[in-house]
Amino acid sequence: MTLYMNIKQLGKRKNTVHKVPFEYDTAPSTLRELITETVKICVAQYISRMDRGDAVLTDEQIDDMGRIGKIAFLSLIHISEPTRLRRI
């Protein structure tokens, strides 16, 4: 099942929303299942980007933040692989 979600771009000056597809093996039957499966997909994508060595922030996002004078690298200083949804 493919579900499209509207995701707002980082940066305060650009109010852009991107339609992002999410692939689910089975259709979630509750909101809790939808959120849980979506978080699992996002965490897996994040880990995959880190394994490939891709930047967490794109060049466009860094440029947008630079224009407003705020680049948030503090959240990137101590990056480690996230724990696998231990609370979900």
Secondary structure as GFF3:
##gff-version 3
##sequence-region A 1 88
A	DSSP	beta_strand	2	8	.	.	.	ID=ss1
A	DSSP	beta_strand	17	23	.	.	.	ID=ss2
A	DSSP	alpha_helix	31	52	.	.	.	ID=ss3
A	DSSP	alpha_helix	59	67	.	.	.	ID=ss4
A	DSSP	three_ten_helix	74	76	.	.	.	ID=ss5
###
